[in-house]
Amino acid sequence: MDETKWHLDKRVPLALFLTIVIQTAGLVWWASSLTERVNSLERTREATAPQADRLTRVEVRLESVQSGIDEIKRLIRREP
């Protein structure tokens, strides 16, 4: 008899075999749901990316306006 080939022995309980099958199916289901969550996060990130760029431009403009206001305040304080 060739001992190098893999085979299922009749001594393996059916409950053990079913448990392994169910666990494997659960692992596949978990990986599938994880993949869907990652895809959802990627879609959300792609949808909000233009907003992030716009927010950065607004922040730069706001800093420019703030420096202009600071300059005006400084000029007003100088004059008697």
Buried (B, 14 or more C-beta within 10 A) or exposed (E): EEEEEEEEEEEEEEEEEEEEEEEEEEEEEEEEEEEEEEEEEEEEEEEEEEEEEEEEEEEEEEEEEEEEEEEEEEEEEEEE
